[in-house]
């Protein structure tokens, strides 16, 4: 049986990790800007759309290791 809750949590962790890496690669930005970006992007409730996009990509044959850069 498909467990939606665990699927969403797993994919949410994947998206969070990728976003966190992207934010902290911006070495040219002031630390205050990076902190504000982190606060805004890592706020809850912003993961369903990326998870749906990633799932659609998988359905049409996309490979999971290709859709998230730098993970």
Helices and strands as residue ranges (DSSP letters): H 4-24, H 31-41, H 48-59, H 64-67
